[in-house]
């Protein structure tokens, strides 16, 4: 695939995945709330649907599983996400 024909949306998704992974790695072993993650990812006052974070976390998990990294990101119900 030629780089010049990859859609911009692909880069946006990739960038969000990297930012989520980086943020959770920075705070490894600590539960980070959805609100903290959303504030880090979308540092603005614009409205972002809560489901957007869920979709991006699931995409990141899938990409990690594709390279053999299973169960890296854990969900703590009612609290947030953690990398152990």
GIDA-V556294 format. One record per residue. RES is the residue in one letter. OMEGA is omega in whole degrees, 0 to 359 (* if undefined). NEAR is the number of other ideal C-beta (glycine too) atoms within 10 Angstrom. D_LAST is the distance of its C-alpha to the last C-alpha in Angstrom with 1 decimal. Layout:
# GIDA-V556294
[[RES	OMEGA	NEAR	D_LAST] [RES	OMEGA	NEAR	D_LAST]]
This chain:
# GIDA-V556294
[[X	178	5	35.4] [X	182	5	36.9] [X	185	5	34.7] [X	179	5	37.4] [X	176	6	37.3] [X	183	11	33.6] [X	179	8	33.6] [X	181	7	32.2] [X	178	8	30.0] [X	180	9	28.1] [X	179	10	27.3] [X	178	10	26.4] [X	180	16	23.8] [X	180	13	22.4] [X	179	11	22.3] [X	178	19	20.4] [X	180	18	17.8] [X	181	11	17.5] [X	178	16	17.4] [X	182	22	14.7] [X	179	17	12.4] [X	181	11	13.6] [X	180	16	13.1] [X	177	23	9.5] [X	177	10	9.0] [X	184	11	11.4] [X	183	17	9.5] [X	180	9	6.0] [X	179	7	4.8] [X	176	11	7.9] [X	177	14	9.3] [X	184	19	11.8] [X	176	13	14.9] [X	181	16	16.8] [X	178	11	19.5] [X	179	15	17.6] [X	181	20	16.6] [X	178	15	20.1] [X	179	12	21.7] [X	184	16	19.9] [X	184	17	20.8] [X	184	15	24.3] [X	179	8	25.5] [X	179	8	28.8] [X	181	5	30.7] [X	180	6	31.1] [X	175	7	30.1] [X	179	12	27.2] [X	180	9	26.8] [X	180	10	23.7] [X	180	8	23.6] [X	179	13	23.3] [X	179	19	19.6] [X	180	12	19.0] [X	182	12	20.9] [X	175	17	19.2] [X	179	20	15.6] [X	176	11	17.2] [X	179	15	18.9] [X	178	21	15.9] [X	180	18	14.2] [X	179	10	17.6] [X	178	14	17.9] [X	178	16	14.6] [X	179	12	15.9] [X	179	8	19.2] [X	174	7	18.0] [X	178	6	16.3] [X	182	11	12.6] [X	176	8	12.1] [X	179	9	9.5] [X	181	14	7.2] [X	181	17	7.7] [X	176	12	7.8] [X	172	14	10.9] [X	186	11	11.7] [X	179	5	15.4] [X	182	7	17.5] [X	181	11	14.8] [X	185	18	12.9] [X	181	21	9.8] [X	167	16	6.2] [X	182	16	3.8] [X	*	8	0.0]]
